[in-house]
Amino acid sequence: MNIQIGVIGAGTCSDTLAEVAQEIGYNIAKRGAILVCGGLGGVMEAAAHGAKLAGGTTIGILPGYNKEDANPYVDIVIVTGISHARNVLVVRSSDAIIAMKGSYGTLSEIAFALKMEKPIITIKGYWNLDGMIIAENPRAAVDLAFKLIHKNLKPKSTSYRSESDCENSSDIL
């Protein structure tokens, strides 16, 4: 079965954040996983674009009813008509989540991931919430997602963990 990694973040973003999202999407696809996102603009579009540059497959789970609302890099468009409640589907459809900068929608997806005990990785400087794993850079975030998926690890505590803790500890999560 194919690995599916969700990338979550702002619907509008700076060029710098878009470059990071694109790098994450590229590295996810380069390793053979499917990218799952909310299917709209900003971080979602940049990550999907990166995945397509690597020849990958992307899924966009839209909040509305129109397939045409999807960004041009989404291969599989899922229209829901359930607005922000679609955030549950983005998380549930993913084996791990990489969280980028965002607002309340991103925060809700983070909360769902923690509640569902999905591995959730962020990059240093973006989020610092209990239960999240902090990676130093985009490539490390993708590497950690794959490691956690392959080990089928679930969080055992909600204490702050860093990338080095993940690599050097037998009780990582």
trRosetta pair geometry for C-beta under 8 A, 3 or more apart (Angstrom, degrees):
i j d omega theta_ij theta_ji phi_ij phi_ji
2 32 7.5 -133 -140 149 89 86
2 33 6.8 135 174 -138 87 49
2 34 5.3 63 141 -14 130 112
3 32 7.2 79 38 104 105 83
3 33 4.1 -55 90 -115 101 101
3 34 7.0 174 91 23 50 74
3 95 5.4 -78 -156 30 77 150
3 146 7.3 46 168 -115 168 76
3 149 5.7 72 -137 154 124 159
4 33 6.5 165 -95 -177 20 94
4 34 4.6 -26 -106 71 76 103
4 35 7.8 158 -157 -98 66 6
4 36 5.1 50 173 -28 106 120
4 59 7.2 -9 -145 23 121 135
4 93 6.0 -74 128 147 149 77
4 94 5.3 -124 117 -120 94 49
4 95 5.4 124 59 -6 66 91
5 28 5.0 -135 62 -137 133 126
5 33 5.0 44 -1 141 106 145
5 34 7.4 158 22 77 64 50
5 35 6.3 -33 71 -111 81 55
5 36 6.8 -178 86 23 29 88
5 94 6.0 57 -151 -155 22 103
5 95 6.4 -51 -79 54 58 87
5 96 5.3 -16 -123 66 86 87
5 97 7.5 163 -170 -95 67 24
5 98 6.5 32 166 -7 110 103
5 142 7.5 70 158 -132 170 77
5 145 5.3 59 -127 159 131 147
5 149 7.7 -90 -82 -51 96 146
6 35 7.8 109 -112 -170 26 56
6 36 4.3 -45 -93 80 72 104
6 37 6.7 141 -155 -82 68 48
6 90 5.5 109 -139 162 135 86
6 91 6.3 -93 20 -102 173 41
6 93 7.0 110 -71 80 114 83
6 94 3.2 -65 -21 -80 107 157
6 96 7.2 -158 31 97 78 41
6 97 4.5 -22 72 -111 108 75
6 98 7.1 -178 92 26 56 64
6 109 7.7 -143 141 -180 139 129
6 113 8.0 -149 67 -88 137 124
7 21 6.5 119 165 -151 137 90
7 24 5.8 133 -115 117 134 130
7 25 6.3 -71 -12 -75 164 83
7 28 7.3 -119 -45 -28 118 155
7 35 6.2 -14 3 -161 113 102
7 36 7.4 154 15 73 64 53
7 37 5.3 -25 63 -88 84 104
7 43 6.7 -143 142 150 102 102
7 44 7.2 156 96 -110 96 51
7 47 4.0 -169 92 -151 156 167
7 97 7.7 157 -87 -161 24 61
7 98 5.1 -16 -109 66 71 100
7 100 6.9 27 -178 -11 88 112
8 37 7.2 172 -83 -133 48 73
8 38 7.1 75 -122 -23 73 107
8 43 7.2 47 149 108 24 138
8 44 8.0 4 -127 -77 37 86
8 90 6.7 108 -87 137 107 140
8 91 8.0 1 -57 -74 140 82
8 97 6.1 0 1 -169 116 109
8 98 7.4 168 24 82 70 49
8 99 5.3 -20 67 -113 102 66
8 100 6.7 -174 90 27 49 76
8 102 6.5 -60 141 -18 83 158
8 105 8.0 -149 -174 125 107 86
8 106 5.2 144 144 -131 105 81
8 109 4.5 -156 -142 101 161 156
8 110 7.4 -160 89 -53 147 71
9 13 6.8 20 137 -69 117 141
9 17 7.3 -170 164 170 143 120
9 21 6.4 -127 49 -94 152 125
9 42 6.6 -141 109 131 91 112
9 43 3.0 15 81 39 118 176
9 44 7.1 -170 59 -42 80 63
9 47 7.8 129 30 -28 120 127
9 99 6.8 139 -70 -169 79 50
9 100 3.2 -13 -85 68 137 104
9 101 5.8 53 -151 64 106 46
9 102 4.4 -160 -154 -57 44 111
9 106 5.6 34 -115 -102 29 133
10 13 4.6 128 80 -71 120 95
10 17 7.0 22 42 137 123 154
10 42 4.7 -116 110 174 73 147
10 43 5.3 105 51 -14 61 112
10 100 7.1 -90 8 105 78 103
10 101 5.7 -13 -19 107 116 79
10 102 4.3 -168 -56 -110 62 66
10 103 6.4 74 -106 -8 86 84
10 106 6.7 -41 -58 -37 51 134
11 38 7.6 -68 -92 89 90 140
11 40 5.5 -9 -137 102 99 130
11 41 5.6 65 179 68 70 83
11 42 4.4 147 163 7 18 139
11 43 7.5 -62 -72 25 21 83
11 44 7.0 -3 -114 9 58 115
11 102 7.9 78 -13 -137 61 99
11 105 7.2 45 -31 49 107 151
12 41 6.3 19 -84 108 60 118
12 42 4.6 -103 -68 -81 14 115
13 17 4.0 -103 174 86 122 129
13 18 5.4 153 95 -54 113 79
13 21 7.2 94 78 -11 163 139
13 42 4.3 104 -7 -157 95 90
13 43 5.4 85 -27 -50 149 74
13 46 7.0 -72 62 -6 133 139
13 100 7.9 -1 -109 130 152 131
13 101 7.0 127 -124 77 113 107
14 17 4.8 95 54 10 81 99
14 18 6.8 -139 97 -5 43 89
15 18 5.4 -55 -147 38 32 116
15 19 6.4 39 153 -25 65 101
16 19 5.8 -51 -154 29 30 112
16 20 6.9 27 150 -15 62 103
17 20 5.7 -53 -153 36 37 111
17 21 6.3 37 150 -18 68 106
17 42 7.9 -13 109 -174 122 85
17 43 6.5 -61 146 -84 109 90
17 46 7.6 149 119 37 70 165
17 100 6.5 119 -168 169 103 127
17 101 5.8 -80 -125 41 137 120
18 21 5.6 -54 -146 39 33 112
18 22 6.2 36 154 -22 66 105
18 42 7.4 -125 -88 -167 91 44
18 43 7.3 -139 -100 -95 56 45
18 45 7.9 -21 -134 84 105 91
18 46 3.9 -162 -155 -95 74 148
19 22 5.7 -52 -146 35 30 113
19 23 6.5 32 153 -20 63 104
19 46 7.4 -74 -40 -169 18 135
20 23 5.7 -54 -152 34 32 112
20 24 6.5 33 150 -19 64 104
20 100 6.8 148 105 -128 117 125
20 123 7.0 -97 -179 14 137 168
20 138 5.3 -172 -163 -68 77 126
21 24 5.6 -53 -150 35 34 113
21 25 6.3 33 153 -17 66 106
21 42 8.0 109 -14 143 172 62
21 43 4.5 -169 -100 -149 150 69
21 44 8.0 -53 -178 -26 144 14
21 46 3.7 83 88 96 121 118
21 47 4.4 -82 172 -57 94 79
21 50 6.8 -168 125 -8 60 133
21 100 5.8 -26 -84 -67 97 168
22 25 5.7 -54 -147 39 32 111
22 26 6.2 37 153 -23 65 106
22 46 4.6 -84 -53 173 81 88
22 47 6.7 -135 -83 -88 33 31
22 49 5.6 -37 -116 83 99 102
22 50 3.6 153 -170 -63 54 110
22 53 7.4 43 -175 11 100 139
23 26 5.6 -52 -146 35 30 115
23 27 6.4 25 158 -14 64 107
23 50 6.1 -110 -30 -130 12 148
23 138 4.3 79 103 112 118 162
23 139 7.2 -68 155 -53 113 73
24 27 6.0 -61 -148 39 28 106
24 28 6.3 32 154 -22 65 106
24 47 5.7 -35 82 -121 103 98
24 50 6.5 102 64 81 50 160
24 98 5.8 -165 -167 114 139 155
24 100 7.5 -142 5 -63 159 120
24 138 4.8 -118 -66 -159 78 108
24 141 6.3 -29 -116 82 110 127
24 142 6.0 172 -146 -58 68 107
25 28 5.7 -53 -147 33 31 113
25 29 6.4 21 159 -10 65 108
25 35 5.4 24 -138 -107 85 158
25 46 7.0 -179 -3 125 135 59
25 47 3.6 150 -60 -173 116 56
25 48 6.0 -113 -138 -42 150 13
25 49 6.6 97 84 61 156 51
25 50 3.0 125 73 69 104 108
25 51 4.0 -87 174 -34 98 79
25 52 7.9 -4 146 7 126 62
25 53 7.9 91 106 30 105 98
25 54 7.6 -177 129 14 72 118
25 56 7.4 -156 168 55 81 144
25 58 7.8 5 -155 -94 118 118
26 29 6.2 -65 -152 42 26 104
26 30 6.0 30 154 -26 66 111
26 50 3.7 -89 -37 178 77 98
26 51 6.6 -137 -76 -71 32 33
26 53 5.5 -30 -104 72 101 113
26 54 4.7 132 -154 -37 63 121
27 30 5.4 -47 -136 33 32 117
27 31 6.6 22 164 -10 62 107
27 50 7.7 -15 6 152 61 127
27 54 7.7 173 -51 -60 17 161
27 138 6.7 152 9 139 141 98
27 139 5.7 -180 -103 -115 159 65
27 142 4.1 -162 116 7 125 174
28 31 6.5 -75 -163 41 25 101
28 33 5.0 -78 179 71 81 112
28 35 5.1 101 103 -80 143 96
28 47 7.7 31 19 -175 137 99
28 50 7.8 85 32 108 95 111
28 51 6.0 -36 75 -97 105 101
28 54 8.0 155 68 56 57 150
28 56 6.8 64 100 -127 83 169
28 98 8.0 -133 -69 6 125 141
28 142 5.7 -135 -68 -129 66 119
28 145 7.7 -17 -104 79 95 149
29 32 7.6 73 -175 -56 36 12
29 33 6.9 -103 -88 63 31 64
29 35 6.3 -44 -59 -28 91 112
29 50 7.2 174 13 123 121 74
29 51 3.9 134 -44 -149 130 70
29 52 7.5 -165 -76 -36 171 20
29 53 7.8 137 64 62 145 61
29 54 3.8 143 93 81 116 122
29 55 6.4 162 155 66 121 53
29 56 2.4 -101 -132 -44 120 140
29 57 7.4 154 -122 22 102 46
30 54 4.5 -92 -61 -157 74 141
30 56 7.5 -67 -34 -53 39 116
31 142 7.0 159 4 161 140 119
31 146 6.2 -76 151 -82 158 143
32 56 8.0 -178 -126 -112 17 96
33 56 7.5 3 78 -142 51 129
33 146 7.5 -138 -40 -90 137 96
34 56 7.0 162 -117 177 42 102
34 57 4.8 -36 -120 84 90 102
34 58 7.1 164 -172 -97 75 25
34 59 6.2 43 158 -10 116 106
35 47 6.0 -174 -173 143 139 102
35 48 6.2 -179 105 -101 137 59
35 51 4.2 -111 -1 -75 143 156
35 56 6.1 73 -6 130 105 137
35 57 7.3 175 26 93 73 50
35 58 4.7 -22 70 -112 102 78
35 59 7.0 -175 93 27 52 69
36 58 7.8 163 -84 -161 27 60
36 59 4.8 -15 -111 67 70 109
36 61 7.0 19 -173 -11 93 110
36 90 6.1 157 143 -156 108 69
36 93 5.1 177 -142 106 155 112
36 94 4.9 -142 56 -78 140 95
37 43 7.7 -159 -148 114 129 81
37 44 4.1 151 157 -141 130 88
37 47 5.7 147 -73 76 145 127
37 48 5.9 -110 30 -53 143 102
37 58 7.0 -19 19 -168 105 104
37 59 7.3 151 26 83 58 60
37 60 5.8 -22 76 -108 82 69
37 61 7.5 -173 96 23 33 78
37 74 7.7 -120 62 -97 103 104
37 90 6.9 12 -162 -140 20 119
38 44 4.8 -88 55 -96 83 146
38 60 6.7 12 118 -158 24 77
38 61 6.1 -59 -124 67 41 76
38 62 7.2 93 171 -101 63 37
38 63 7.2 9 -170 -33 105 92
38 86 6.9 108 -134 111 88 119
38 87 7.4 -14 -95 -95 115 67
38 90 5.7 -30 -74 -85 72 145
38 105 7.7 26 -83 156 163 132
39 44 6.1 -41 22 166 13 138
39 48 7.8 67 -118 -57 43 151
39 59 7.8 -65 -73 139 101 47
39 60 2.3 101 -101 179 100 109
39 61 5.9 -178 -16 40 118 28
39 62 4.6 -73 77 -70 144 76
39 69 7.4 73 125 107 110 87
39 70 4.7 -59 178 -124 109 84
39 71 6.4 -174 175 12 51 84
39 74 5.1 35 -135 -90 87 153
39 77 6.4 100 -143 -129 141 77
39 78 7.6 -157 -50 46 149 70
40 44 5.2 74 58 64 59 147
40 45 6.9 -66 119 -43 40 94
40 60 7.5 141 -27 -164 43 121
40 62 7.0 110 -56 -121 85 80
40 63 7.7 -11 -44 9 127 101
40 69 6.7 -29 -104 151 85 96
40 70 7.4 -102 -84 -127 42 38
40 71 6.2 97 177 -36 17 98
41 44 6.5 75 77 57 13 100
41 45 4.7 -14 -141 -16 42 132
41 71 6.0 137 -85 -82 50 117
42 45 6.2 110 44 22 29 98
42 46 7.0 -58 145 -2 34 103
43 46 5.8 -61 -143 41 29 109
43 47 6.0 27 161 -18 67 109
43 100 4.9 178 -135 69 144 140
43 101 7.5 178 -67 62 136 67
43 102 6.8 -72 6 -75 148 104
44 47 6.2 -57 -146 37 24 107
44 48 6.3 20 157 -14 61 111
44 60 7.0 88 172 -124 121 101
44 71 6.5 162 113 -4 96 138
45 48 5.8 -59 -146 41 29 109
45 49 6.1 34 154 -24 65 106
45 71 3.9 -171 -107 -130 94 162
45 72 7.9 49 -145 33 104 68
45 73 6.3 119 -157 28 63 118
46 49 5.5 -51 -147 33 30 115
46 50 6.6 33 153 -19 63 102
47 50 5.7 -52 -153 34 33 113
47 51 6.6 34 150 -19 64 104
48 51 5.6 -52 -150 35 35 113
48 52 6.4 34 153 -18 66 104
48 58 4.4 76 -138 -146 94 160
48 60 6.9 -2 -89 -68 148 107
48 71 5.9 140 60 83 145 126
48 73 3.6 142 126 102 105 117
48 74 5.7 -39 -153 -68 153 63
49 52 5.8 -56 -150 36 31 110
49 53 6.5 37 151 -24 64 103
49 71 7.8 -76 -48 140 89 132
49 73 4.6 -124 -74 -70 54 161
50 53 5.6 -51 -151 30 33 115
50 54 6.8 19 155 -7 64 106
51 54 6.0 -67 -157 43 33 103
51 56 3.8 -83 179 71 87 129
51 57 7.3 -68 155 60 124 22
51 58 5.1 128 86 -69 143 105
51 73 7.1 123 58 160 93 120
52 55 7.5 53 -171 -73 35 15
52 56 6.5 -96 -73 55 29 76
52 58 6.6 -48 -55 -15 88 127
52 73 4.8 -123 -17 -151 138 102
57 75 5.3 -74 -155 40 71 156
57 76 7.2 33 174 -7 101 108
58 73 5.9 39 37 136 162 82
58 74 5.2 -110 110 -124 114 47
58 75 5.0 128 54 9 70 91
58 76 7.1 -169 99 28 49 76
59 74 7.1 38 -170 -155 13 92
59 75 7.1 -47 -73 62 46 86
59 76 4.6 -23 -110 70 75 109
59 78 6.7 19 -177 -5 96 112
59 93 6.9 -112 106 145 147 144
60 70 4.8 127 87 -136 152 109
60 71 6.8 175 -99 32 153 82
60 74 3.5 -35 -9 -127 128 142
60 76 7.2 168 25 84 65 56
60 77 5.4 -14 66 -113 102 64
60 78 6.9 -176 91 28 51 73
61 78 4.8 -17 -112 69 65 114
61 80 6.4 38 178 -32 84 124
61 86 5.3 178 137 176 103 113
61 89 5.0 -163 -175 106 153 116
61 90 5.1 -157 53 -75 135 77
61 93 6.7 157 -49 17 142 151
62 66 7.5 -107 145 67 155 53
62 67 7.6 -172 7 -109 156 37
62 69 5.7 114 -146 82 138 117
62 70 6.0 -92 -67 -74 126 83
62 77 6.5 14 -16 -170 121 89
62 78 6.6 178 17 84 77 54
62 79 5.0 -23 64 -110 119 57
62 80 6.2 -178 81 12 61 85
62 86 6.8 -86 105 -150 23 169
63 80 6.4 -46 -134 58 24 110
63 81 7.9 92 155 -92 44 8
63 82 6.9 -105 -154 73 61 53
63 83 4.9 35 -176 -140 110 27
63 84 6.4 10 -126 -61 129 35
63 86 4.8 -140 -96 15 62 137
64 69 5.6 67 56 11 127 164
64 79 6.6 -47 98 -151 54 96
64 80 7.7 76 43 56 13 68
64 81 6.4 29 -173 -94 32 48
64 83 7.6 46 -74 -85 58 53
65 79 5.4 69 -150 173 30 130
65 81 4.7 41 -76 -84 86 97
66 69 4.7 98 86 -17 98 102
66 79 6.6 146 35 -117 14 135
67 70 6.0 -29 -178 -1 55 114
67 77 4.7 99 -142 115 89 151
67 79 5.8 -85 -67 -47 65 122
70 74 4.3 -92 175 49 123 143
70 77 4.5 -98 -48 -111 155 120
71 74 5.7 109 62 -17 71 101
74 77 5.4 85 126 -78 127 82
78 89 7.5 -131 111 145 140 142
80 85 7.5 -147 140 84 136 89
80 86 4.5 154 47 -94 158 112
80 89 6.5 -172 -92 15 146 157
82 85 4.1 -75 147 67 110 114
82 86 5.3 140 74 -53 97 78
83 86 6.9 -168 92 -4 22 96
84 87 5.7 -6 175 -12 67 113
84 105 6.0 -127 -133 -114 106 93
84 108 6.7 55 170 63 114 165
85 88 6.0 -23 177 11 63 111
85 89 7.9 60 130 -9 67 98
86 89 5.1 -50 -163 35 59 116
86 90 6.5 66 140 -26 77 95
87 90 5.5 -45 -149 29 39 115
87 91 6.6 32 155 -12 66 104
87 105 6.2 -163 -82 -168 134 78
87 108 5.0 60 117 106 165 113
87 109 4.7 -120 -169 -76 109 84
87 112 6.2 162 130 -3 97 149
88 91 6.1 -63 -155 41 30 105
88 92 5.9 24 155 -17 69 114
88 112 5.6 -158 -108 -134 60 150
89 92 5.6 -54 -132 43 31 109
89 93 5.8 29 165 -19 65 113
90 93 6.2 -65 -149 38 20 108
90 94 6.7 11 155 -18 58 117
90 109 6.1 -35 84 -124 125 122
91 94 5.9 -70 -152 35 30 109
91 97 6.2 -20 -123 -71 79 135
91 109 5.5 174 -58 -157 111 79
91 112 4.3 166 28 111 167 121
91 113 5.0 -135 -142 -70 123 74
91 116 6.1 145 142 25 118 147
91 118 6.2 -167 -177 15 92 156
92 112 7.8 -71 -42 159 76 124
92 116 6.8 -151 -92 -119 67 163
94 97 5.5 90 110 -73 147 75
94 113 7.9 -31 76 -106 122 107
94 118 6.5 70 94 -166 93 149
95 118 7.4 169 163 -149 24 103
95 119 7.7 8 137 36 65 104
95 145 8.0 106 96 175 91 95
95 149 4.8 55 137 -122 124 119
96 118 6.2 169 -117 169 38 94
96 119 4.2 -25 -123 73 100 105
96 120 7.2 -177 -170 -78 71 36
96 121 6.8 24 166 1 115 104
96 145 4.1 165 104 -153 148 91
96 146 7.9 -119 24 -53 152 30
96 148 5.8 111 -101 81 136 117
96 149 5.2 -98 -27 -59 120 103
97 109 6.9 -180 -155 150 148 105
97 110 7.5 -174 118 -103 146 53
97 113 4.6 -81 18 -108 148 149
97 118 5.7 72 -7 119 103 126
97 119 7.1 176 28 94 66 56
97 120 4.6 -8 67 -114 105 80
97 121 7.2 174 91 28 55 65
97 145 8.0 -164 51 -118 18 116
98 120 7.9 168 -87 -159 24 55
98 121 5.1 -24 -109 73 71 96
98 122 7.2 139 -167 -92 58 41
98 141 5.1 87 -134 156 121 122
98 142 7.1 -20 -74 -78 150 60
98 145 6.0 -59 -59 -64 102 137
99 102 7.3 -98 -172 16 86 119
99 106 6.3 117 -156 -178 99 106
99 109 7.2 168 -106 97 105 109
99 110 5.4 40 -104 -86 154 102
99 113 7.8 -139 -54 25 118 156
99 120 6.0 27 -16 -177 116 100
99 121 7.2 174 20 84 76 41
99 122 4.5 -36 70 -89 95 97
99 126 6.7 168 113 125 84 133
99 127 5.6 -13 111 11 128 143
99 132 7.0 -65 37 -134 134 131
100 106 7.4 -98 70 -135 59 142
100 122 7.4 166 -81 -140 28 82
100 123 7.1 16 -112 18 67 110
100 126 5.9 -103 -156 -142 38 148
101 106 7.5 111 144 74 27 177
101 126 5.1 -124 -63 -140 69 93
101 127 8.0 175 -97 -42 48 82
102 105 6.3 -90 164 72 125 82
102 106 2.6 104 88 -20 140 150
102 107 7.1 -157 97 -27 101 65
103 106 6.1 105 44 21 34 101
103 107 6.9 -62 139 -6 33 103
104 107 5.3 -53 -141 38 35 115
104 108 6.3 39 157 -24 67 99
105 108 5.8 -50 -151 30 30 110
105 109 6.7 28 150 -15 62 103
106 109 5.7 -55 -153 36 35 111
106 110 6.4 39 148 -21 67 102
107 110 5.5 -49 -149 33 35 115
107 111 6.4 36 152 -19 65 103
108 111 5.6 -52 -150 36 34 113
108 112 6.4 35 152 -19 66 103
109 112 5.6 -50 -146 36 34 112
109 113 6.3 37 153 -21 65 104
110 113 5.7 -55 -150 35 30 112
110 114 6.4 28 153 -16 65 105
110 120 6.3 112 -141 -174 71 153
110 127 6.7 -159 -109 -161 154 166
110 129 6.4 89 158 48 138 154
110 132 7.1 -24 -156 -78 114 122
111 114 5.8 -55 -148 37 31 109
111 115 6.2 31 154 -18 65 109
112 115 5.6 -57 -145 40 31 112
112 116 6.0 17 159 -7 67 112
113 116 6.0 -63 -140 47 26 102
113 118 4.3 -84 -156 61 80 111
113 119 8.0 -54 177 80 113 23
113 120 4.3 103 129 -72 139 128
114 117 7.4 26 -179 -78 32 36
114 118 7.8 -74 -55 44 21 74
114 120 6.5 -58 -64 10 70 147
114 129 7.7 -88 -63 123 145 124
114 131 4.7 74 -126 116 113 154
114 132 7.7 -62 -79 -59 109 74
114 155 7.3 -18 -143 27 71 154
114 158 7.6 51 -159 -118 122 107
117 154 4.4 16 168 -156 119 112
117 155 5.9 -141 -141 33 79 87
119 133 7.0 -14 -171 7 88 130
119 144 7.7 -162 165 140 129 88
119 145 6.4 154 109 -130 127 59
119 148 3.8 114 -109 130 161 147
119 149 6.7 -114 28 -57 141 64
119 153 6.6 69 -77 79 115 87
119 154 7.8 -117 -59 -110 73 39
119 155 7.7 148 -101 -42 53 85
119 173 7.6 -106 -109 -62 89 173
120 131 6.9 40 52 128 118 91
120 132 5.2 -66 104 -117 102 76
120 133 6.9 152 87 18 50 81
121 132 7.1 130 -119 -173 20 81
121 133 4.8 -36 -106 73 72 100
121 134 7.7 157 -159 -90 67 13
121 135 5.5 35 180 -20 113 116
121 141 4.8 153 132 -153 128 82
121 144 5.0 136 -106 92 146 126
121 145 5.5 -108 11 -64 140 84
121 148 7.7 -179 -48 8 114 144
122 126 4.7 -137 175 75 112 120
122 127 4.4 -97 -144 46 173 100
122 128 7.9 -128 81 -66 141 42
122 132 5.2 7 7 172 112 132
122 133 7.4 152 23 75 64 49
122 134 6.1 -28 73 -109 83 60
122 135 7.1 -175 90 22 31 83
122 141 7.3 -36 176 -120 8 123
123 126 5.0 74 62 -8 75 124
123 134 7.4 71 -167 -161 14 67
123 135 5.4 -47 -104 72 59 89
123 136 7.5 -7 -152 119 77 11
123 137 6.6 38 -139 -130 113 15
123 138 6.5 -21 -88 -73 138 54
123 141 5.6 -59 -72 -59 86 134
124 134 5.3 74 -80 176 70 109
124 135 6.9 -119 -22 86 79 39
124 136 5.7 7 -5 -120 127 40
127 132 5.9 -24 106 110 113 177
128 132 7.2 -145 -138 64 24 128
128 134 7.0 13 -108 -81 75 129
128 160 6.9 5 -171 -118 86 120
129 132 5.0 76 64 -5 79 122
130 158 3.8 46 153 156 113 98
130 159 6.5 -26 -144 -95 92 17
130 160 6.6 -79 -108 -59 56 64
131 155 5.2 17 -146 -142 88 166
131 157 7.9 -149 -92 115 69 45
131 158 4.3 -33 -57 -134 91 77
132 160 7.8 -10 62 -127 73 62
132 161 7.7 -159 98 46 39 85
133 144 5.8 -161 120 164 139 145
133 148 7.5 -171 4 -57 160 145
133 161 5.0 -35 -112 88 73 109
133 162 7.5 117 -165 -141 66 11
133 163 7.1 95 166 -79 96 53
133 166 5.9 54 -153 -63 130 132
133 173 7.6 -59 -69 -79 117 118
134 160 7.3 6 -9 -172 121 91
134 161 7.0 173 16 92 79 54
134 162 5.0 -37 65 -119 103 62
134 163 6.4 -91 97 -27 62 77
135 138 7.7 102 111 -96 131 11
135 140 4.0 171 -171 106 109 101
135 141 3.9 -167 49 -73 158 67
135 143 7.8 140 -132 51 134 90
135 144 5.4 -143 -82 3 118 139
135 163 4.9 83 -121 -74 53 119
136 140 5.0 52 45 31 80 161
136 163 5.5 -76 -16 14 88 152
137 140 5.0 92 53 11 71 106
137 141 7.2 -127 100 -11 36 89
138 141 5.5 -54 -151 29 33 115
138 142 6.7 27 156 -13 66 102
139 142 5.9 -55 -154 37 35 108
139 143 6.3 37 149 -20 67 107
140 143 5.4 -52 -144 38 34 115
140 144 6.2 36 156 -20 66 104
140 163 5.4 -8 167 -125 131 149
141 144 5.9 -55 -149 36 28 110
141 145 6.5 32 151 -23 62 104
142 145 5.5 -50 -149 31 34 115
142 146 6.6 30 155 -14 65 103
143 146 6.0 -59 -154 38 30 107
143 147 6.3 31 151 -20 66 108
144 147 5.5 -53 -144 37 34 113
144 148 6.1 28 160 -15 67 108
144 163 6.3 -106 -70 -121 133 86
144 166 5.8 24 -129 132 109 168
145 148 6.1 -62 -148 40 26 106
145 149 6.2 24 156 -18 64 110
146 149 5.7 -55 -142 38 30 110
146 150 6.1 25 161 -15 66 110
147 150 6.1 -62 -147 40 25 106
147 151 6.2 9 160 -5 64 114
147 166 7.0 109 96 160 144 120
148 151 5.9 -61 -139 47 29 102
148 153 5.1 -88 -150 50 76 106
148 166 7.8 -60 -64 -152 100 127
148 173 7.4 46 -127 -1 112 148
149 152 7.1 19 179 -74 33 49
153 172 6.5 -4 -166 77 163 114
153 173 4.9 107 156 54 122 124
154 173 6.7 -159 102 122 26 122
155 158 6.7 59 159 -83 135 55
155 173 4.8 -85 -110 -177 46 110
156 171 7.1 -71 49 -179 147 92
156 173 5.6 135 8 142 82 54
157 173 7.5 -155 34 -165 69 51
161 165 4.6 -127 -160 81 81 141
161 166 6.3 90 156 -55 118 84
161 172 6.8 81 -157 -178 146 72
161 173 6.8 -58 -42 -87 169 78
162 165 4.9 107 51 2 67 101
162 166 7.3 -124 102 -5 41 88
163 166 5.6 -55 -156 31 35 115
163 167 6.5 22 154 -11 68 108
164 167 5.9 -60 -146 42 35 104
164 168 5.7 0 167 6 71 121
165 168 6.5 -77 -132 52 21 90
165 169 5.1 -7 -176 -1 66 131
165 172 6.4 130 135 -136 81 73
166 169 7.1 -44 -96 38 10 96
166 172 4.9 61 -130 -148 53 126
166 173 7.8 16 -112 -39 84 94
169 172 5.0 139 82 -81 99 60
